Every structure is written in C-alpha cells, then in structure tokens.
Amino acid sequence: MQTPWEYRFAHRTKHMRSSVIRELLKLTEQPDIISFAGGLPAPEVFPLEKFQQACNAVLSQQGGLALQYGATEGFTPLRDMIARHTTRYGIEIMTQNVQITSGSQQALDLIGRLFINRGDYIVVESPTYMGALQAWNAYGAQYISVPSDENGMIVDELETALRVGPKFIYVLPNFQNPSGTTLSLERRKKLVEIADKYGVPIVEDDPYGQLRYEGEHIPAVVTLDSEFRGPNGGHYSGNVIYLSTFSKLLAPGLRLAWVIAPPEVIRKMVMTKQGADLHTATFNQMVAYEVAKGGFLDEHVKLIRATYKERRDVMLEMMDELFPPEVRYTRPQGGMFLWGIMPAGMDAAEVFKVAVQKKVAFVPGAAFHANGGGDNTMRLNFSFSSPETIREGVTRLSLTLKEMLAQNGK
C-alpha cells in the first residue's frame, strides 16, 4: 500500500539508488565477519594526538571564529595551503581556484548540479567509482563506458565516445576505485589532447594520489593539461576540474575535500554550495589546517604508505598462494583496493552470499559498471584490516572461490 508521501517525491528520486557498499556493510557488521568490502582507511594511522592538540589550540586561540559561520569558499588559510601544495606539482593556481567541500561526495554532487541536465551523457571508465554514479543518477545522467585494462582507461577507444557530445569525461587516474589500476603517462597525455580536440572537459578525481607504494610518480591530468596549454597568466584556467580529499590523508570523519577549477567554475560552484549547506564546517577546516600546517602531512603520509603497503603485500602474497588460478586480480601500485576477475559466467553476488556464510565479505563488482556487466568481478579493500586479519580473510575467501568453481564446473 502506498502512503501519501509516495505521491510527493520529486521525479528525480526515481533515479536514486542506495549505495551497494552501504547496504553490504550492514550485513557485515557482525564482529566475526572479516570485511574487505568497505573503502575504509585504517584507524591506526589517524593522528589522534595531533588532532587533540589542534582542537585545543583552535578553541583556545580562535574559538569564536571556529564556532561561527564561515565563507562558502572555505577557510582562507586552508585554501592558501592547498594552493601552495598544488603548485609544487607543476600547476600554478591561486586561492581563487580552490573550493572547500564537505567531502568529495559533495564535490561530485555539486558538479552534477552545475553541469548535468537530464539526458546528458558522461564518459566514465568501466569500471568506475559507484559514488559518482550515485551522485549523478539523481540528475538524470546517461553514461558512455570506455573499457579499461591494467594501464587504466583505454584512451584509444575514447574518441568514439566523444562524438556523442558528452558533458565531461570522469576519470580516477591514480590507483582507481574500484580496480586499483593507474592511468599511464602516455594515456594521460593522449586523454588531454583528445579532450581538447573535441572541446570536452575532464573531471579528475584523485583521492589516492599520494598513496603510492612503488613505481614513479606520474603527473596529474590537471598538471599535464596545464603544460599542454602553456603559461596560464597566474591562475589555472584549463580544461580539467580536479578533486581531492583529506579523508585518506587525515580522517574521513572530517568530511573535508577540495575542488580546483577555473575561477568561473568556482564562482558558480559557490552559488550552488550556498543552496546546499552554506559552507563546510568552520571548526573542521580550522582543525585540519592546524594539523596539516608546518609540513606535518608530508611526514604523516609516510606512515600511511608504509602501513598500507604492508597490507597490500600480505593480501597479494596470500592470493598468489591460495587463490585458484582461474581467478585473476590486479596488482595496484598504491591506493586501497584491488580487483578480482572470476571466470565468465560466475556471479559475484552468488559468491558473496556463500562468502558471508564463511564469515568474509567483499563488494561484487557489477555496481561499478555504469551500463551493466562486471557480474564476475569483485572489489577487495586491503587498507582497513590488519595483516593477520587479511591472512585469515583471504584463506576463507579462497575456500569459497574453490567451492563455487567446483560447483560451476570451472
């Protein structure tokens, strides 16, 4: 029976879907289940003492300001710091190019509000981040999926997608969520050139860029775009909107992220954010600035890298030893995830049901495919669990996979 409320919801709510990961996490809250499902940082690397000191300093020295309304653009010293840090990577930006948001998810939602009309096409990788799909589905987006391999989006297949006239291209070039793959330098350069040729902007989502555990740093797409365009006259005005976050470097509970974009985009985003939440929490921004200033992040990220590298290595070692040879998986150079590919015809959702009975969980990969497919794929998170827990969890998962393969005659 429908309630009176059912007739009052806006039409766009028909396109809203609950996050698959959030729903799965409800099933895995039992303490005896080992979960590789969430995209959670390790709480052991949260700088608790530094946060305690920062909270005390902010409240004792600037408490009135910290607990007051603030500017929609964000806390100016924090924006200044982000601008200075970004300049180190070869792109000249000013404070006016930086917008603070309440987490990267809000940044994705604001981009949807700003750019997407119902029926607009967005080019995405296949697979891609399901949080972006969730944000943009409400605005009636349609998706053109470009396949990817171990070197990221196959840019050679991008040109066909751009002939449709999409609103923008969405990429996660570093240690992608969900696949863990990294877009190669050659492909990044080609992406910039093709996007410029067709006049299609790029949205670069980079939450994991500083979490590299091996290999050489690859310049961000926004940096390569800036080089492609030459001198920018003192501030960035190129073809890329860049997103990043403090969630993976400090703590996700802060809900702090930022957008780097040309000034005209930032001005419009300010108006859009004012209608959403007026501004990101002043206190959170001031505490983050107090923690991060003085080069603390440069040192703290070394601890994060060492911790996550150990966990990635343990997961890969156990998978190499125990996983059936029919199951392939990526070997990420950084980030928080790796991607498993089962034989065609296997259903990861069915494997998940059996895995939970064996007290281990992952995320079935279909939800990361904008236009269907990926039923035989799965995402595994290695950052949250201890090495001992990873060993036991992979052992349980390998038994599940072997049983399911035997049942399916693979």
Secondary structure, DSSP 4 states (H G I P E B T S, - for coil): ---GGGGTS-GGGGG----HHHHHHHHT-STT-EE--S-PPPGGGS-HHHHHHHHHHHHHHHHHHHTS---TT--HHHHHHHHHHHHTTT----GGGEEEESHHHHHHHHHHHHHPPTT-EEEEEES--HHHHHHHHTTT-EEEEEEEETTEE-GGGHHHHHTT--SEEEE--SS-TTT-----HHHHHHHHHHHHHHT--EEEE-SSTT-B-SS-----HHHHHHHHH---TTS--SSEEEEEESTTTT-GGG--EEEE--HHHHHHHHHHHHHHHSSS-HHHHHHHHHHHGGGHHHHHHHHHHHHHHHHHHHHHHHHHHHS-TT-EE---SBSSEEEEEPPTT--HHHHHHHHHHTTEE-EEGGGG-TTS--TTEEEEE-SSS-HHHHHHHHHHHHHHHHHHHHHTT-
